[in-house]
Amino acid sequence: MRRLKGFDQKTGWLCSAILLATLVGLPLQRAHAAGELSISNPDGAALRALVIGVDDYQHVRKLKGAVADANDIVSSLRTMGVSDVVELTNAQVDRASVLREISSLVERTKSNDLIFLSIAGHGTQEPERIKGSEPDGMENVFLLPEFATTPAGSAERILGSEFNHFIRQFELRGAKVIFVADTCHGGGMVRDIDPRAAEMSFRQVPRYTLLVDELKPVSSSDDPKSELDLDHTAFIAAVDRNTKAPEVRIPGIDGLRGALSYAVARAVEGSADINHDGKVTLKELFSNVRQVVYQLSDQRQNIVTVSSPTQRPETDVAFELTRGVVLIQGTAARAASGQAATVTPAEKQTPTPPAVTATSQTAPTGVAATGPAAPSAALPPFRLTTPIRLAALDGKMNYFAGVKPQDASVQAVQPTDNPDLIWDPVSHDVIAWGDVVAYGVDVGDLTTVVNRTAAIRELKRMATRSPQVMRIWPDDRQQRSGQTVEVELSDVGSRAVLLFNVSGDGTIQMLYPVGSDAALARSANLRLPLRVGEPFGAEQIVAVTSQQRMVDLETVLMQLNRRRASGQVIKSLERYLPADARIASIGFFSVP
């Protein structure tokens, strides 16, 4: 992977990666705050919620994380002080119960209330009932647990137009609405899934034909024709109408989840307050949730956000936080918890031979290029507590006796037992969550892949706390040799920027700033072009931005440059991240 000319007129090299972009384990992100944090309605009235989650479908494929999504959102709302929260899951989610609870919520709603509606489960599409209401002539439908194509089962679904009907009722009572739909109604994927991968779970069922339809839709004469006819409602959908929404692995959490629901729960807890002013605008909410979902899904999901024509996302406040959050990180966190801030020497590491050749390698301005080792050299080895689940494609477990990584333990499992990594003993490829992340890896080299996987887990967790907006262009499809991709950072004007890559074997490469690169971004957007080359697999691009120059962290990254030191990077980030840091961590994949 080569850094192209045209970016400050320099050419560098990016180590081609064997990335293991497995998404496992992100613990619930509770902000460490100086005082208790709570959410409030910016108009001073009540905040009320109805949250729905369905896994246990009786006649279509079951899901694995929708109920956990509902539980997570409910827990976040209640923790943040919302008392009027109704949750329906699995068998509770029959059509009569949903209509009863949403009607009851309408009756309780008063002027200036904020209504939060969330549904996680299967979705699909049907021909529209209101002519011209949808651009493609298809209406979104939400399936309930007892849905079937039989006459009786046909009634167990909720039409998108019915949700719009009730949203209009909320608005007529003077309320505002936030509607979260963690389902999908399309049927495609941009990036192909490797057939050797474990089966992926999607929140979508194929289209069907109802010979007898007993559904009697709820409607009234003043119903909106489409979402754009509503006045005070913000919609957040997991994917667009043509894409599947996968259930993903969240670092630190067992099983699968919906990335959108997870991101919304964290946003409710305060992570969406990007400028820390205690007010979360619609733009902040949309931007925060979009980036978290994009990162956790490794680009497989791009959420859709829609606000009413009368709303101004830049300034309209979705919700307020009663107190500003003060994140306690690194040594400050250890001091606050009573832990000693001293560290022990790390094991001596032998630098790997340079995998790249750069036109210039300079230390940060004001920092000596020679002398004592970087501060991170005194940090203990990074160690992940949750094991990496490793499987062989043929089901044999005796391959992995010699795999003893430094940064995580290994648990040998069957390929059907939710592995983090699948190793193909014939081709020696490593597969994770539908992607080939490393080609031709001998069993003796799996240790470095596992170490890197542990580091990527932690990077994903860090990047969810306070995400920096970053995109990989042109899209999430597999990139082929010779193609150009661009890394774009947004909203970084006058912020210090650190950009680095963690290659497939854990080798760190500094991408920005190097040489004469400006320490502070000179414009709101920063683009770095890269050219795809071998070895193929995956790259993990990490960006850290702050209002102040991160001299210590910059020094560490420069001294770890070209070394297999993914664990050291994690420890250094934990120690030197400033309180206002934003982090992005995104993988992309290449093939020969």
Phi, psi and omega in degrees: 000122187245137174280124189274159172294160181104352174250096188055026173057037177231154176241129176230185180233139176250123179305127175291143195251149163249079187278139169252093184269053180277138185252091176229143166077071174245109182296156179305130187271088173271124182290134172281115187235159178291333178212176182293138182252139177218159182259148180215159178281125182298339179270003175085355180268195186280159171243125184232152185216146168233121186236129185234137176214132182228122170250322194271069176285140186268336187231358173231172185303133180287155174257176187237342187227004185290323178292319176299324176299312180298316179299320181295313180296317179298316179299317180296315180299314182291321177299327181273010170098007179275123184261328182272080181233124177246130180241133174236129179224149174046243187298339178288345189263060169268163186301317182299319181291319179298313180295323179295315184290321180287327176293320177296322178295321176300316181296326181281343187289137178237170182304137178073006174295156173248121183254128180247116178246133179218135176223132177235127181165197181282143172229166175201190178228148175225158175304137183299145177269332178258110186303127177083006182281338181235141184297331180255007179076009181242138181256140176288142181226141178249123185269142180256166190304325184265012180298138174206166180275012174278165178305313181292318182291337183296336181283345186271066175203160178237127179281151175301324179295332177289319174299319178298324177301311182290325177298321175299322179296320175299315182296322179297337176271005176090016183262161169254155186227139166242120184243120181248121181244097179267065178222179171220152185235359180260204184207014185238166174224143177281309182269127181296152177260128178295131184295344179278349184288157173298151183300132178267153181251128180237149183266059182203141175243155180298157176294153187223172176239129178256109178290326175229122182245111182264007178291132175245094187299145174277129182201167174208170188293334182262017178297145176291146178287326177208179180301329183288351177269359176274160189252328188221047186229136175247127179254139172229116182245148186297320182211173176282182188286352184244010187231147176278147175257113180279155166274132191244169175265129179254122181308127178093358183236131179290148175077193182254158181215169170270124182298324181295311181299318179299314181296320180295319179300319179291324178297318178299326180283355174124351185292342181279352179281078190297319182265006174057039178260005179082003180233122180260107178285165176300322179297316178297317179299310181299314184295316181296310182295319180300315183291319180297316179296317180300319180288312184294332181265005185047051174076001181289339183238132168235110186291163176246129177238136180223129174245155180296150182304332181278349181275151177241094185305329182297325187239336181293130184269123178287312176201165180244158174247131188289339177220147176288146181270134174245104180288134178251114187231166171056224183296328178297321179295319180294321179294319181295329182268002178085006180276149178292142180268359181284156182229162180250156182298144177277163176294144180295134180246142176264118182300141176283155177302144181304126177267354183224163173232118181253154181288336178207146176223099181239151175283159178302147179305133179085003180238130182295139179278344178232171179120208183299159179297158179300155180307326183293343181296340180268000184277146177290159179301141175292137181220119179274133184283326181279129182291155172272123183273116188242130181230152170261144184299329180273002176086354180281140183253355186282355179293332198259013182299327182267004180275103184230080182289157181280326192261358179195158172272164182241136174240116179282129182224173175281154181296344177266001186255048174053053180286154172281323181228142172239124179256128179269110183291348178273304182270343185066021174281153175246129184241139176216125174049048174088356182241143167279113184262346178205135179254137172063046180264115176294155183300329179292340180263001180295336179304316181292327178293319179294317177303316181293323178300319178299318180293321180295322175306311184291323177298320177298318180297313180298319184289345178276334183297311181212084190286141170267133181290122179213144179227150173250123182249148017271334182194190185267005181293163177295131182266137184259163184306132179090345179286157179253133171241156179234136172263123181240126174255135181246153176058049180241012180305128180064015175258146172288138184235130169241129181229127180214165179243143170250108185284177186298331179263012178089005179287134180267137172227125178285130180250327182199134357273145171226152179061234184265014178303141178290135180294325178255135179297136184268351179219170183295326181245144179230126181241137178233112180277140179229147177247133184287133177208174181280162356290152187262161182152255183211155177238148172239109181265129183237131176238139174232128179232153180203160176286345178240151179291133185264073189298314182298313181293321178298319178298315179301312182297322178295322182281338174271355182305131179071017177247150174281094191213042182298322178294322178296324177297317180299312180298323180292320176298317179300326185275322192248000180296128173288161185298332183264013185296141169245141184231138170237143179214106187226136177257148168224164195232142182232152179226155179300000000 
